[in-house]
Amino acid sequence: MEGTQLFRQYKNFDEDTFYEYLKRLHYKYPRCFLFLDKAPPHYKSKKVKSYFMKHKDTLIPVWIPTASPEFMALEECWNISKDQLLVLSYYSSLEEFRERIGDYFRTKRFNINMRNYLLANGS
């Protein structure tokens, strides 16, 4: 809504890394709704569930139905980034590719209107 974002790159995606990201996100955006899929680190982690319960008035998860990428605006971000990072691109190493991805997501502003995205793709 304010044109800000929080990007972090982790070696693994598990409950511990998501929990750490969630705390940083909550610190930066003290009152927000989070649109999440039901990946196990989001949905099944006791640590994450406990954090959501503790902050239920300020951090509200909205669970996207399983197998419904049309409801995830992030999917549009992936599509845009794939075109810009993969088409006609060469990376001499995996490390170079990781660095480029990190730079891209730290600086790219997608400006996707969530309401319009959901209305256009959810019908």
URSUL-V763987 format. One record per residue. N is the residue number from 1. PHI is phi in radians with two decimals (* if undefined). Layout:
# URSUL-V763987
N_PHI + N_PHI
This chain:
# URSUL-V763987
1_* + 2_-1.72 + 3_1.37 + 4_-1.84 + 5_-2.66 + 6_-2.33 + 7_-1.94 + 8_-2.39 + 9_-2.04 + 10_-2.10 + 11_-1.19 + 12_-2.19 + 13_-1.98 + 14_-2.55 + 15_-1.09 + 16_-1.19 + 17_-1.21 + 18_-1.17 + 19_-1.05 + 20_-1.11 + 21_-1.11 + 22_-1.04 + 23_-1.12 + 24_-1.12 + 25_-1.07 + 26_-1.14 + 27_-1.14 + 28_-1.27 + 29_-2.18 + 30_-1.07 + 31_-2.30 + 32_-2.80 + 33_-1.78 + 34_-2.02 + 35_-1.63 + 36_-2.23 + 37_-1.46 + 38_-1.76 + 39_-1.07 + 40_-0.86 + 41_-1.11 + 42_-1.42 + 43_-1.85 + 44_-1.84 + 45_-1.19 + 46_-1.12 + 47_-1.09 + 48_-1.21 + 49_-1.02 + 50_-1.11 + 51_-1.12 + 52_-1.07 + 53_-1.13 + 54_-1.09 + 55_-2.05 + 56_-1.08 + 57_-1.57 + 58_-2.16 + 59_-2.31 + 60_-1.98 + 61_-1.38 + 62_-2.05 + 63_-1.49 + 64_-1.36 + 65_-1.00 + 66_-1.01 + 67_0.99 + 68_-2.26 + 69_-1.07 + 70_-1.15 + 71_-1.65 + 72_-1.84 + 73_-1.03 + 74_-1.05 + 75_-1.04 + 76_-1.15 + 77_-1.08 + 78_-1.08 + 79_-1.07 + 80_-1.11 + 81_-1.17 + 82_-1.05 + 83_-1.07 + 84_-1.45 + 85_-1.77 + 86_-1.95 + 87_-1.22 + 88_0.96 + 89_-2.10 + 90_-2.26 + 91_-2.18 + 92_-1.32 + 93_-2.72 + 94_-1.10 + 95_-1.09 + 96_-1.08 + 97_-1.09 + 98_-1.04 + 99_-1.08 + 100_-1.12 + 101_-1.08 + 102_-1.04 + 103_-1.07 + 104_-1.05 + 105_-1.28 + 106_-1.26 + 107_-1.95 + 108_-1.32 + 109_-1.97 + 110_-1.45 + 111_0.89 + 112_-1.59 + 113_-1.39 + 114_-0.99 + 115_-1.06 + 116_-1.11 + 117_-1.06 + 118_-1.15 + 119_-1.18 + 120_-1.31 + 121_-1.79 + 122_-1.54 + 123_-1.71
